[in-house]
């Protein structure tokens, strides 16, 4: 906040009008701040954040909904939306958060050229092979499953799978 700077400049003899004009501030909010430097809403917000922080300190696995309930039991009324906003601003996070699926990124360009051009029939057997590799997470690590398939003129196909 730049209002304390305007006060320091005014104490040094620079007029408030000039300071506000240079800093591109309106004078009326400065005088309002000077009469009451800490607003009641800011004090209430600080007390609510303290109540949420105390509840979070007791049990770090609580999310903002439970923290709002705990703050309400401690005497600080607020909606869950307010609790969410205050927790976000104060950096209060649950230690048990859900894992998000994927990385949130869009798929990039294809790694290899599409030689088949979406035509899955071959002139003769054993001329066109299609493959797919899938990655699965297990308790022991990653498991890769590969599958190969040959295409034939009649539309029937042979399959070969490998897991490893």
TIVO-2410 file (N, C-alpha, C; in nm, 3 decimals):
# residues 164
REC num residu      c1      c2      c3 atome chaine
REC   1      X   0.085  -0.117   0.000     N      A
REC   1      X   0.000   0.000   0.000    CA      A
REC   1      X   0.089   0.123   0.000     C      A
REC   2      X   0.054   0.223  -0.078     N      A
REC   2      X   0.138   0.342  -0.094    CA      A
REC   2      X   0.096   0.459  -0.005     C      A
REC   3      X  -0.011   0.443   0.070     N      A
REC   3      X  -0.055   0.555   0.155    CA      A
REC   3      X   0.046   0.590   0.264     C      A
REC   4      X   0.116   0.494   0.326     N      A
REC   4      X   0.220   0.534   0.422    CA      A
REC   4      X   0.330   0.618   0.357     C      A
REC   5      X   0.361   0.592   0.230     N      A
REC   5      X   0.461   0.672   0.160    CA      A
REC   5      X   0.414   0.816   0.147     C      A
REC   6      X   0.285   0.834   0.115     N      A
REC   6      X   0.230   0.969   0.103    CA      A
REC   6      X   0.239   1.040   0.238     C      A
REC   7      X   0.214   0.968   0.347     N      A
REC   7      X   0.225   1.028   0.481    CA      A
REC   7      X   0.368   1.069   0.511     C      A
REC   8      X   0.464   0.984   0.476     N      A
REC   8      X   0.605   1.018   0.500    CA      A
REC   8      X   0.647   1.139   0.418     C      A
REC   9      X   0.601   1.147   0.293     N      A
REC   9      X   0.634   1.263   0.210    CA      A
REC   9      X   0.568   1.389   0.265     C      A
REC  10      X   0.447   1.377   0.318     N      A
REC  10      X   0.380   1.494   0.377    CA      A
REC  10      X   0.455   1.541   0.501     C      A
REC  11      X   0.508   1.447   0.581     N      A
REC  11      X   0.587   1.486   0.698    CA      A
REC  11      X   0.717   1.555   0.657     C      A
REC  12      X   0.768   1.519   0.537     N      A
REC  12      X   0.892   1.579   0.489    CA      A
REC  12      X   0.868   1.714   0.422     C      A
REC  13      X   0.742   1.758   0.413     N      A
REC  13      X   0.711   1.890   0.360    CA      A
REC  13      X   0.657   1.890   0.219     C      A
REC  14      X   0.640   1.775   0.156     N      A
REC  14      X   0.585   1.769   0.021    CA      A
REC  14      X   0.433   1.765   0.033     C      A
REC  15      X   0.361   1.851  -0.037     N      A
REC  15      X   0.215   1.853  -0.024    CA      A
REC  15      X   0.151   1.720  -0.067     C      A
REC  16      X   0.043   1.686   0.000     N      A
REC  16      X  -0.028   1.562  -0.029    CA      A
REC  16      X  -0.082   1.565  -0.172     C      A
REC  17      X  -0.126   1.679  -0.219     N      A
REC  17      X  -0.180   1.691  -0.354    CA      A
REC  17      X  -0.075   1.652  -0.458     C      A
REC  18      X   0.048   1.700  -0.439     N      A
REC  18      X   0.156   1.671  -0.533    CA      A
REC  18      X   0.192   1.523  -0.526     C      A
REC  19      X   0.204   1.469  -0.406     N      A
REC  19      X   0.240   1.327  -0.389    CA      A
REC  19      X   0.135   1.236  -0.454     C      A
REC  20      X   0.009   1.267  -0.432     N      A
REC  20      X  -0.098   1.184  -0.489    CA      A
REC  20      X  -0.100   1.195  -0.641     C      A
REC  21      X  -0.073   1.315  -0.694     N      A
REC  21      X  -0.072   1.331  -0.839    CA      A
REC  21      X   0.044   1.253  -0.901     C      A
REC  22      X   0.162   1.258  -0.840     N      A
REC  22      X   0.279   1.186  -0.894    CA      A
REC  22      X   0.258   1.035  -0.885     C      A
REC  23      X   0.201   0.988  -0.775     N      A
REC  23      X   0.179   0.844  -0.755    CA      A
REC  23      X   0.050   0.794  -0.820     C      A
REC  24      X  -0.022   0.886  -0.885     N      A
REC  24      X  -0.149   0.854  -0.953    CA      A
REC  24      X  -0.250   0.792  -0.856     C      A
REC  25      X  -0.268   0.862  -0.743     N      A
REC  25      X  -0.364   0.820  -0.642    CA      A
REC  25      X  -0.467   0.930  -0.624     C      A
REC  26      X  -0.585   0.890  -0.583     N      A
REC  26      X  -0.687   0.989  -0.549    CA      A
REC  26      X  -0.664   1.034  -0.405     C      A
REC  27      X  -0.693   1.160  -0.376     N      A
REC  27      X  -0.669   1.213  -0.242    CA      A
REC  27      X  -0.772   1.164  -0.140     C      A
REC  28      X  -0.897   1.148  -0.184     N      A
REC  28      X  -1.002   1.113  -0.088    CA      A
REC  28      X  -0.975   0.978  -0.020     C      A
REC  29      X  -0.937   0.870  -0.093     N      A
REC  29      X  -0.907   0.745  -0.023    CA      A
REC  29      X  -0.787   0.757   0.071     C      A
REC  30      X  -0.691   0.845   0.036     N      A
REC  30      X  -0.578   0.865   0.126    CA      A
REC  30      X  -0.625   0.924   0.258     C      A
REC  31      X  -0.709   1.027   0.253     N      A
REC  31      X  -0.757   1.088   0.377    CA      A
REC  31      X  -0.846   0.991   0.455     C      A
REC  32      X  -0.922   0.908   0.384     N      A
REC  32      X  -1.004   0.807   0.451    CA      A
REC  32      X  -0.912   0.708   0.525     C      A
REC  33      X  -0.804   0.668   0.458     N      A
REC  33      X  -0.709   0.576   0.520    CA      A
REC  33      X  -0.639   0.642   0.639     C      A
REC  34      X  -0.607   0.769   0.626     N      A
REC  34      X  -0.537   0.839   0.734    CA      A
REC  34      X  -0.623   0.848   0.860     C      A
REC  35      X  -0.755   0.864   0.842     N      A
REC  35      X  -0.844   0.871   0.958    CA      A
REC  35      X  -0.865   0.735   1.022     C      A
REC  36      X  -0.861   0.628   0.943     N      A
REC  36      X  -0.881   0.492   0.993    CA      A
REC  36      X  -0.789   0.398   0.915     C      A
REC  37      X  -0.660   0.387   0.953     N      A
REC  37      X  -0.563   0.314   0.872    CA      A
REC  37      X  -0.593   0.165   0.858     C      A
REC  38      X  -0.651   0.103   0.958     N      A
REC  38      X  -0.684  -0.039   0.949    CA      A
REC  38      X  -0.836  -0.052   0.951     C      A
REC  39      X  -0.890  -0.102   0.842     N      A
REC  39      X  -1.035  -0.115   0.833    CA      A
REC  39      X  -1.083  -0.232   0.917     C      A
REC  40      X  -1.209  -0.223   0.959     N      A
REC  40      X  -1.268  -0.330   1.037    CA      A
REC  40      X  -1.274  -0.461   0.958     C      A
REC  41      X  -1.297  -0.451   0.827     N      A
REC  41      X  -1.302  -0.570   0.743    CA      A
REC  41      X  -1.167  -0.641   0.739     C      A
REC  42      X  -1.058  -0.564   0.740     N      A
REC  42      X  -0.925  -0.624   0.741    CA      A
REC  42      X  -0.897  -0.695   0.873     C      A
REC  43      X  -0.944  -0.635   0.982     N      A
REC  43      X  -0.925  -0.698   1.114    CA      A
REC  43      X  -1.007  -0.827   1.121     C      A
REC  44      X  -1.132  -0.823   1.075     N      A
REC  44      X  -1.216  -0.943   1.075    CA      A
REC  44      X  -1.154  -1.052   0.989     C      A
REC  45      X  -1.101  -1.014   0.872     N      A
REC  45      X  -1.036  -1.109   0.783    CA      A
REC  45      X  -0.916  -1.174   0.851     C      A
REC  46      X  -0.837  -1.096   0.922     N      A
REC  46      X  -0.719  -1.149   0.992    CA      A
REC  46      X  -0.761  -1.247   1.102     C      A
REC  47      X  -0.866  -1.214   1.177     N      A
REC  47      X  -0.913  -1.305   1.282    CA      A
REC  47      X  -0.965  -1.436   1.221     C      A
REC  48      X  -1.037  -1.425   1.110     N      A
REC  48      X  -1.088  -1.547   1.045    CA      A
REC  48      X  -0.974  -1.634   0.993     C      A
REC  49      X  -0.872  -1.573   0.934     N      A
REC  49      X  -0.757  -1.650   0.887    CA      A
REC  49      X  -0.687  -1.716   1.004     C      A
REC  50      X  -0.675  -1.646   1.117     N      A
REC  50      X  -0.614  -1.707   1.236    CA      A
REC  50      X  -0.695  -1.827   1.284     C      A
REC  51      X  -0.828  -1.815   1.282     N      A
REC  51      X  -0.912  -1.927   1.324    CA      A
REC  51      X  -0.896  -2.046   1.229     C      A
REC  52      X  -0.890  -2.019   1.099     N      A
REC  52      X  -0.869  -2.126   1.001    CA      A
REC  52      X  -0.731  -2.189   1.018     C      A
REC  53      X  -0.632  -2.105   1.044     N      A
REC  53      X  -0.496  -2.156   1.062    CA      A
REC  53      X  -0.486  -2.242   1.188     C      A
REC  54      X  -0.551  -2.200   1.295     N      A
REC  54      X  -0.551  -2.281   1.418    CA      A
REC  54      X  -0.618  -2.416   1.395     C      A
REC  55      X  -0.730  -2.416   1.324     N      A
REC  55      X  -0.797  -2.543   1.295    CA      A
REC  55      X  -0.712  -2.630   1.204     C      A
REC  56      X  -0.641  -2.568   1.112     N      A
REC  56      X  -0.552  -2.644   1.022    CA      A
REC  56      X  -0.434  -2.701   1.099     C      A
REC  57      X  -0.386  -2.626   1.197     N      A
REC  57      X  -0.273  -2.671   1.277    CA      A
REC  57      X  -0.310  -2.794   1.361     C      A
REC  58      X  -0.436  -2.798   1.406     N      A
REC  58      X  -0.482  -2.913   1.485    CA      A
REC  58      X  -0.491  -3.039   1.400     C      A
REC  59      X  -0.541  -3.026   1.278     N      A
REC  59      X  -0.552  -3.142   1.188    CA      A
REC  59      X  -0.524  -3.096   1.045     C      A
REC  60      X  -0.402  -3.117   0.994     N      A
REC  60      X  -0.366  -3.066   0.861    CA      A
REC  60      X  -0.438  -3.135   0.746     C      A
REC  61      X  -0.508  -3.246   0.772     N      A
REC  61      X  -0.578  -3.315   0.663    CA      A
REC  61      X  -0.713  -3.251   0.632     C      A
REC  62      X  -0.760  -3.159   0.715     N      A
REC  62      X  -0.888  -3.095   0.691    CA      A
REC  62      X  -0.881  -3.008   0.567     C      A
REC  63      X  -0.989  -3.013   0.488     N      A
REC  63      X  -1.005  -2.922   0.376    CA      A
REC  63      X  -1.077  -2.797   0.422     C      A
REC  64      X  -1.104  -2.707   0.329     N      A
REC  64      X  -1.162  -2.579   0.369    CA      A
REC  64      X  -1.302  -2.595   0.428     C      A
REC  65      X  -1.377  -2.698   0.388     N      A
REC  65      X  -1.513  -2.716   0.443    CA      A
REC  65      X  -1.506  -2.748   0.592     C      A
REC  66      X  -1.420  -2.843   0.628     N      A
REC  66      X  -1.407  -2.879   0.769    CA      A
REC  66      X  -1.343  -2.765   0.848     C      A
REC  67      X  -1.251  -2.694   0.785     N      A
REC  67      X  -1.190  -2.580   0.855    CA      A
REC  67      X  -1.294  -2.472   0.883     C      A
REC  68      X  -1.386  -2.451   0.789     N      A
REC  68      X  -1.494  -2.353   0.812    CA      A
REC  68      X  -1.582  -2.398   0.927     C      A
REC  69      X  -1.611  -2.529   0.934     N      A
REC  69      X  -1.692  -2.581   1.045    CA      A
REC  69      X  -1.620  -2.563   1.178     C      A
REC  70      X  -1.490  -2.591   1.181     N      A
REC  70      X  -1.413  -2.575   1.304    CA      A
REC  70      X  -1.406  -2.428   1.346     C      A
REC  71      X  -1.388  -2.338   1.250     N      A
REC  71      X  -1.385  -2.195   1.282    CA      A
REC  71      X  -1.521  -2.149   1.335     C      A
REC  72      X  -1.629  -2.205   1.279     N      A
REC  72      X  -1.763  -2.172   1.327    CA      A
REC  72      X  -1.781  -2.218   1.471     C      A
REC  73      X  -1.728  -2.337   1.502     N      A
REC  73      X  -1.737  -2.386   1.641    CA      A
REC  73      X  -1.656  -2.298   1.736     C      A
REC  74      X  -1.548  -2.236   1.683     N      A
REC  74      X  -1.466  -2.147   1.765    CA      A
REC  74      X  -1.526  -2.008   1.777     C      A
REC  75      X  -1.639  -1.984   1.706     N      A
REC  75      X  -1.707  -1.856   1.720    CA      A
REC  75      X  -1.689  -1.761   1.603     C      A
REC  76      X  -1.625  -1.803   1.495     N      A
REC  76      X  -1.604  -1.717   1.379    CA      A
REC  76      X  -1.694  -1.764   1.266     C      A
REC  77      X  -1.805  -1.691   1.244     N      A
REC  77      X  -1.901  -1.729   1.141    CA      A
REC  77      X  -1.850  -1.688   1.005     C      A
REC  78      X  -1.857  -1.782   0.911     N      A
REC  78      X  -1.822  -1.753   0.772    CA      A
REC  78      X  -1.879  -1.863   0.684     C      A
REC  79      X  -1.903  -1.830   0.559     N      A
REC  79      X  -1.952  -1.931   0.465    CA      A
REC  79      X  -1.836  -2.017   0.418     C      A
REC  80      X  -1.869  -2.127   0.355     N      A
REC  80      X  -1.762  -2.214   0.302    CA      A
REC  80      X  -1.687  -2.145   0.189     C      A
REC  81      X  -1.758  -2.065   0.113     N      A
REC  81      X  -1.692  -1.991   0.005    CA      A
REC  81      X  -1.590  -1.892   0.061     C      A
REC  82      X  -1.626  -1.824   0.169     N      A
REC  82      X  -1.532  -1.733   0.234    CA      A
REC  82      X  -1.412  -1.810   0.288     C      A
REC  83      X  -1.438  -1.926   0.348     N      A
REC  83      X  -1.329  -2.008   0.401    CA      A
REC  83      X  -1.237  -2.053   0.288     C      A
REC  84      X  -1.295  -2.091   0.174     N      A
REC  84      X  -1.213  -2.131   0.058    CA      A
REC  84      X  -1.125  -2.016   0.011     C      A
REC  85      X  -1.185  -1.896   0.002     N      A
REC  85      X  -1.111  -1.779  -0.045    CA      A
REC  85      X  -0.998  -1.743   0.051     C      A
REC  86      X  -1.026  -1.744   0.180     N      A
REC  86      X  -0.924  -1.710   0.278    CA      A
REC  86      X  -0.814  -1.815   0.283     C      A
REC  87      X  -0.851  -1.943   0.272     N      A
REC  87      X  -0.750  -2.050   0.270    CA      A
REC  87      X  -0.662  -2.037   0.146     C      A
REC  88      X  -0.721  -2.002   0.033     N      A
REC  88      X  -0.643  -1.985  -0.089    CA      A
REC  88      X  -0.546  -1.869  -0.075     C      A
REC  89      X  -0.593  -1.759  -0.020     N      A
REC  89      X  -0.508  -1.641  -0.006    CA      A
REC  89      X  -0.397  -1.664   0.096     C      A
REC  90      X  -0.426  -1.738   0.202     N      A
REC  90      X  -0.328  -1.760   0.308    CA      A
REC  90      X  -0.238  -1.881   0.281     C      A
REC  91      X  -0.269  -1.957   0.176     N      A
REC  91      X  -0.187  -2.074   0.143    CA      A
REC  91      X  -0.211  -2.193   0.235     C      A
REC  92      X  -0.330  -2.202   0.291     N      A
REC  92      X  -0.364  -2.314   0.379    CA      A
REC  92      X  -0.419  -2.427   0.292     C      A
REC  93      X  -0.344  -2.537   0.282     N      A
REC  93      X  -0.382  -2.649   0.197    CA      A
REC  93      X  -0.394  -2.775   0.281     C      A
REC  94      X  -0.483  -2.863   0.241     N      A
REC  94      X  -0.497  -2.991   0.308    CA      A
REC  94      X  -0.379  -3.078   0.270     C      A
REC  95      X  -0.330  -3.157   0.367     N      A
REC  95      X  -0.218  -3.246   0.338    CA      A
REC  95      X  -0.264  -3.370   0.264     C      A
REC  96      X  -0.393  -3.397   0.262     N      A
REC  96      X  -0.448  -3.514   0.193    CA      A
REC  96      X  -0.531  -3.466   0.076     C      A
REC  97      X  -0.464  -3.431  -0.031     N      A
REC  97      X  -0.536  -3.384  -0.149    CA      A
REC  97      X  -0.549  -3.497  -0.249     C      A
REC  98      X  -0.652  -3.489  -0.330     N      A
REC  98      X  -0.672  -3.590  -0.434    CA      A
REC  98      X  -0.569  -3.570  -0.544     C      A
REC  99      X  -0.523  -3.682  -0.599     N      A
REC  99      X  -0.433  -3.674  -0.712    CA      A
REC  99      X  -0.514  -3.644  -0.836     C      A
REC 100      X  -0.465  -3.556  -0.914     N      A
REC 100      X  -0.532  -3.522  -1.038    CA      A
REC 100      X  -0.489  -3.621  -1.146     C      A
REC 101      X  -0.584  -3.657  -1.229     N      A
REC 101      X  -0.553  -3.751  -1.337    CA      A
REC 101      X  -0.489  -3.675  -1.452     C      A
REC 102      X  -0.386  -3.731  -1.505     N      A
REC 102      X  -0.318  -3.669  -1.617    CA      A
REC 102      X  -0.235  -3.551  -1.571     C      A
REC 103      X  -0.180  -3.483  -1.664     N      A
REC 103      X  -0.096  -3.369  -1.632    CA      A
REC 103      X  -0.163  -3.238  -1.667     C      A
REC 104      X  -0.285  -3.245  -1.716     N      A
REC 104      X  -0.357  -3.123  -1.748    CA      A
REC 104      X  -0.311  -3.058  -1.877     C      A
REC 105      X  -0.233  -3.130  -1.956     N      A
REC 105      X  -0.184  -3.074  -2.081    CA      A
REC 105      X  -0.254  -3.141  -2.198     C      A
REC 106      X  -0.262  -3.069  -2.306     N      A
REC 106      X  -0.319  -3.126  -2.427    CA      A
REC 106      X  -0.214  -3.216  -2.493     C      A
REC 107      X  -0.262  -3.312  -2.569     N      A
REC 107      X  -0.172  -3.401  -2.639    CA      A
REC 107      X  -0.094  -3.323  -2.743     C      A
REC 108      X   0.032  -3.355  -2.755     N      A
REC 108      X   0.116  -3.288  -2.852    CA      A
REC 108      X   0.101  -3.348  -2.990     C      A
REC 109      X   0.189  -3.312  -3.080     N      A
REC 109      X   0.181  -3.367  -3.215    CA      A
REC 109      X   0.216  -3.515  -3.214     C      A
REC 110      X   0.172  -3.591  -3.314     N      A
REC 110      X   0.204  -3.733  -3.316    CA      A
REC 110      X   0.354  -3.755  -3.326     C      A
REC 111      X   0.400  -3.862  -3.262     N      A
REC 111      X   0.543  -3.889  -3.259    CA      A
REC 111      X   0.591  -3.940  -3.394     C      A
REC 112      X   0.511  -4.025  -3.457     N      A
REC 112      X   0.550  -4.083  -3.585    CA      A
REC 112      X   0.447  -4.047  -3.692     C      A
REC 113      X   0.490  -4.056  -3.816     N      A
REC 113      X   0.399  -4.029  -3.928    CA      A
REC 113      X   0.295  -4.140  -3.938     C      A
REC 114      X   0.179  -4.104  -3.989     N      A
REC 114      X   0.071  -4.201  -4.008    CA      A
REC 114      X   0.084  -4.263  -4.146     C      A
REC 115      X   0.154  -4.377  -4.153     N      A
REC 115      X   0.177  -4.442  -4.282    CA      A
REC 115      X   0.053  -4.516  -4.331     C      A
REC 116      X  -0.041  -4.550  -4.242     N      A
REC 116      X  -0.159  -4.627  -4.279    CA      A
REC 116      X  -0.267  -4.536  -4.338     C      A
REC 117      X  -0.269  -4.410  -4.301     N      A
REC 117      X  -0.369  -4.313  -4.347    CA      A
REC 117      X  -0.511  -4.360  -4.316     C      A
REC 118      X  -0.528  -4.428  -4.204     N      A
REC 118      X  -0.657  -4.476  -4.152    CA      A
REC 118      X  -0.723  -4.580  -4.244     C      A
REC 119      X  -0.645  -4.646  -4.328     N      A
REC 119      X  -0.695  -4.756  -4.411    CA      A
REC 119      X  -0.639  -4.884  -4.350     C      A
REC 120      X  -0.727  -4.963  -4.289     N      A
REC 120      X  -0.683  -5.079  -4.212    CA      A
REC 120      X  -0.703  -5.210  -4.288     C      A
REC 121      X  -0.690  -5.209  -4.417     N      A
REC 121      X  -0.694  -5.331  -4.499    CA      A
REC 121      X  -0.564  -5.342  -4.576     C      A
REC 122      X  -0.515  -5.462  -4.588     N      A
REC 122      X  -0.390  -5.486  -4.661    CA      A
REC 122      X  -0.418  -5.563  -4.789     C      A
REC 123      X  -0.323  -5.552  -4.883     N      A
REC 123      X  -0.336  -5.626  -5.010    CA      A
REC 123      X  -0.317  -5.775  -4.990     C      A
REC 124      X  -0.230  -5.810  -4.897     N      A
REC 124      X  -0.199  -5.951  -4.871    CA      A
REC 124      X  -0.176  -5.968  -4.722     C      A
REC 125      X  -0.188  -6.093  -4.671     N      A
REC 125      X  -0.161  -6.114  -4.530    CA      A
REC 125      X  -0.015  -6.080  -4.496     C      A
REC 126      X   0.004  -6.040  -4.374     N      A
REC 126      X   0.137  -6.012  -4.319    CA      A
REC 126      X   0.205  -5.893  -4.389     C      A
REC 127      X   0.130  -5.800  -4.444     N      A
REC 127      X   0.186  -5.681  -4.511    CA      A
REC 127      X   0.169  -5.555  -4.426     C      A
REC 128      X   0.064  -5.553  -4.343     N      A
REC 128      X   0.036  -5.434  -4.262    CA      A
REC 128      X   0.019  -5.475  -4.117     C      A
REC 129      X   0.104  -5.421  -4.030     N      A
REC 129      X   0.097  -5.450  -3.887    CA      A
REC 129      X   0.065  -5.322  -3.812     C      A
REC 130      X  -0.023  -5.332  -3.715     N      A
REC 130      X  -0.058  -5.219  -3.629    CA      A
REC 130      X  -0.013  -5.252  -3.488     C      A
REC 131      X   0.040  -5.154  -3.415     N      A
REC 131      X   0.086  -5.178  -3.278    CA      A
REC 131      X   0.029  -5.071  -3.186     C      A
REC 132      X   0.026  -5.107  -3.059     N      A
REC 132      X  -0.018  -5.013  -2.956    CA      A
REC 132      X   0.055  -5.049  -2.828     C      A
REC 133      X   0.103  -4.949  -2.756     N      A
REC 133      X   0.170  -4.970  -2.628    CA      A
REC 133      X   0.093  -4.893  -2.523     C      A
REC 134      X   0.061  -4.960  -2.413     N      A
REC 134      X  -0.016  -4.899  -2.304    CA      A
REC 134      X   0.066  -4.907  -2.176     C      A
REC 135      X   0.061  -4.800  -2.097     N      A
REC 135      X   0.134  -4.795  -1.970    CA      A
REC 135      X   0.033  -4.804  -1.856     C      A
REC 136      X   0.056  -4.896  -1.763     N      A
REC 136      X  -0.031  -4.912  -1.646    CA      A
REC 136      X   0.053  -4.897  -1.520     C      A
REC 137      X  -0.001  -4.824  -1.422     N      A
REC 137      X   0.068  -4.810  -1.294    CA      A
REC 137      X   0.025  -4.925  -1.203     C      A
REC 138      X   0.120  -4.988  -1.137     N      A
REC 138      X   0.093  -5.093  -1.040    CA      A
REC 138      X   0.164  -5.058  -0.911     C      A
REC 139      X   0.145  -5.140  -0.808     N      A
REC 139      X   0.213  -5.113  -0.681    CA      A
REC 139      X   0.364  -5.133  -0.693     C      A
REC 140      X   0.407  -5.210  -0.792     N      A
REC 140      X   0.550  -5.235  -0.811    CA      A
REC 140      X   0.614  -5.139  -0.910     C      A
REC 141      X   0.536  -5.054  -0.974     N      A
REC 141      X   0.590  -4.961  -1.072    CA      A
REC 141      X   0.505  -4.962  -1.198     C      A
REC 142      X   0.568  -4.928  -1.309     N      A
REC 142      X   0.496  -4.922  -1.436    CA      A
REC 142      X   0.495  -5.058  -1.503     C      A
REC 143      X   0.385  -5.088  -1.570     N      A
REC 143      X   0.372  -5.211  -1.648    CA      A
REC 143      X   0.334  -5.168  -1.789     C      A
REC 144      X   0.411  -5.213  -1.886     N      A
REC 144      X   0.385  -5.179  -2.025    CA      A
REC 144      X   0.322  -5.299  -2.094     C      A
REC 145      X   0.214  -5.277  -2.166     N      A
REC 145      X   0.148  -5.382  -2.243    CA      A
REC 145      X   0.153  -5.342  -2.391     C      A
REC 146      X   0.211  -5.429  -2.473     N      A
REC 146      X   0.223  -5.402  -2.616    CA      A
REC 146      X   0.137  -5.503  -2.692     C      A
REC 147      X   0.074  -5.456  -2.796     N      A
REC 147      X  -0.010  -5.543  -2.877    CA      A
REC 147      X   0.017  -5.514  -3.023     C      A
REC 148      X   0.035  -5.620  -3.100     N      A
REC 148      X   0.056  -5.607  -3.244    CA      A
REC 148      X  -0.056  -5.681  -3.316     C      A
REC 149      X  -0.094  -5.630  -3.431     N      A
REC 149      X  -0.204  -5.690  -3.505    CA      A
REC 149      X  -0.176  -5.678  -3.655     C      A
REC 150      X  -0.199  -5.786  -3.726     N      A
REC 150      X  -0.180  -5.783  -3.871    CA      A
REC 150      X  -0.316  -5.766  -3.939     C      A
REC 151      X  -0.317  -5.694  -4.049     N      A
REC 151      X  -0.439  -5.672  -4.124    CA      A
REC 151      X  -0.436  -5.757  -4.252     C      A
REC 152      X  -0.552  -5.800  -4.297     N      A
REC 152      X  -0.560  -5.883  -4.417    CA      A
REC 152      X  -0.667  -5.828  -4.511     C      A
REC 153      X  -0.672  -5.875  -4.635     N      A
REC 153      X  -0.772  -5.823  -4.730    CA      A
REC 153      X  -0.915  -5.854  -4.689     C      A
REC 154      X  -0.938  -5.962  -4.615     N      A
REC 154      X  -1.075  -5.999  -4.579    CA      A
REC 154      X  -1.124  -5.925  -4.454     C      A
REC 155      X  -1.038  -5.856  -4.387     N      A
REC 155      X  -1.077  -5.785  -4.267    CA      A
REC 155      X  -1.048  -5.863  -4.140     C      A
REC 156      X  -1.016  -5.993  -4.151     N      A
REC 156      X  -0.979  -6.069  -4.032    CA      A
REC 156      X  -0.835  -6.037  -3.999     C      A
REC 157      X  -0.797  -6.061  -3.876     N      A
REC 157      X  -0.662  -6.023  -3.837    CA      A
REC 157      X  -0.608  -6.121  -3.735     C      A
REC 158      X  -0.478  -6.126  -3.728     N      A
REC 158      X  -0.410  -6.205  -3.628    CA      A
REC 158      X  -0.359  -6.113  -3.520     C      A
REC 159      X  -0.347  -6.163  -3.398     N      A
REC 159      X  -0.308  -6.080  -3.286    CA      A
REC 159      X  -0.190  -6.141  -3.214     C      A
REC 160      X  -0.100  -6.057  -3.169     N      A
REC 160      X   0.013  -6.099  -3.089    CA      A
REC 160      X   0.026  -5.999  -2.973     C      A
REC 161      X   0.028  -6.047  -2.849     N      A
REC 161      X   0.039  -5.958  -2.733    CA      A
REC 161      X   0.164  -5.990  -2.654     C      A
REC 162      X   0.217  -5.888  -2.588     N      A
REC 162      X   0.334  -5.906  -2.503    CA      A
REC 162      X   0.322  -5.811  -2.386     C      A
REC 163      X   0.345  -5.863  -2.267     N      A
REC 163      X   0.341  -5.782  -2.146    CA      A
REC 163      X   0.477  -5.790  -2.081     C      A
REC 164      X   0.527  -5.675  -2.041     N      A
REC 164      X   0.658  -5.677  -1.978    CA      A
REC 164      X   0.705  -5.543  -1.940     C      A
***
